[in-house]
Amino acid sequence: MTAAPHLQVRATAEPVDPIPTGAISRRMTETNLARATASPGKLQLWIEWSVLFIGVPVLMLAFLGQYSLFLTVWMLAAIAALLLWMTPGFQWGDLWRPISRRGWWTLLGFSAATLAVTLSTVLLLVPERLFELPLHRTGLWVMIMLLYPPVSAWPQELIFRTLFFERYGRLFPNAAVAIAVNGAAFAFGHLFFQNWVTIAMTGLAGAVIGWAYLYDRSLWLSWALHSLGGMIVFSSGLGIFFYHGVIGATP
């Protein structure tokens, strides 16, 4: 493991490496500087990040059908937990930071926007699927509503939000870049679905959830956003593009 060089921060009126992207970037800069002296070197972090957010999705696509999707996600979540444990300055209590008032408004706006986008997409691409699960396969729909948040959304948020920003935030000190890369990584993580609807929607949703996480630093908020987004997708009929049983389907 490569040790990071010692950083000497001078007390000046101007911030070190100023980033003109607002309060989030200033907070990121302060956090990154505080952790830099004890954190692993950037080369090690880049290698880890590349393996997790580029290499793993490529392998999942290459070996599609030869592994359990949910088992893989939970194995990656366990690796994420180990890496967070190794991250200087990270506290496990940070995982349970409550949702702020602004976070609740974000949740409401995100849910409304997701509902509008998913309904429009269903009506445009697969109108015959509109509300298919709640109307015609109610038992399956109820099971998805109950299991999707803890079984799928939670481990994904631990990986794509908490691990991404708490361990690898140093690699993206500009907030706008961090949010864009996070959305792209989230979309790339769904590459194995092999359809543009899934990749486009996860990219957009990932960027919004990434922004929300940067503002609140709340896993509760990102988990709630992801969970509600997924529940709306599956309820509307768009879940046909997010179900691993129809991987490769084209609209």
Secondary structure as GFF3:
##gff-version 3
##sequence-region A 1 251
A	DSSP	alpha_helix	23	36	.	.	.	ID=ss1
A	DSSP	alpha_helix	42	50	.	.	.	ID=ss2
A	DSSP	pi_helix	51	55	.	.	.	ID=ss3
A	DSSP	alpha_helix	56	62	.	.	.	ID=ss4
A	DSSP	alpha_helix	69	85	.	.	.	ID=ss5
A	DSSP	three_ten_helix	92	96	.	.	.	ID=ss6
A	DSSP	alpha_helix	101	125	.	.	.	ID=ss7
A	DSSP	three_ten_helix	127	129	.	.	.	ID=ss8
A	DSSP	alpha_helix	132	136	.	.	.	ID=ss9
A	DSSP	alpha_helix	138	147	.	.	.	ID=ss10
A	DSSP	pi_helix	148	153	.	.	.	ID=ss11
A	DSSP	alpha_helix	154	157	.	.	.	ID=ss12
A	DSSP	pi_helix	158	163	.	.	.	ID=ss13
A	DSSP	alpha_helix	164	168	.	.	.	ID=ss14
A	DSSP	three_ten_helix	169	171	.	.	.	ID=ss15
A	DSSP	alpha_helix	175	188	.	.	.	ID=ss16
A	DSSP	three_ten_helix	191	193	.	.	.	ID=ss17
A	DSSP	alpha_helix	196	216	.	.	.	ID=ss18
A	DSSP	alpha_helix	219	236	.	.	.	ID=ss19
A	DSSP	three_ten_helix	238	241	.	.	.	ID=ss20
A	DSSP	three_ten_helix	244	246	.	.	.	ID=ss21
###
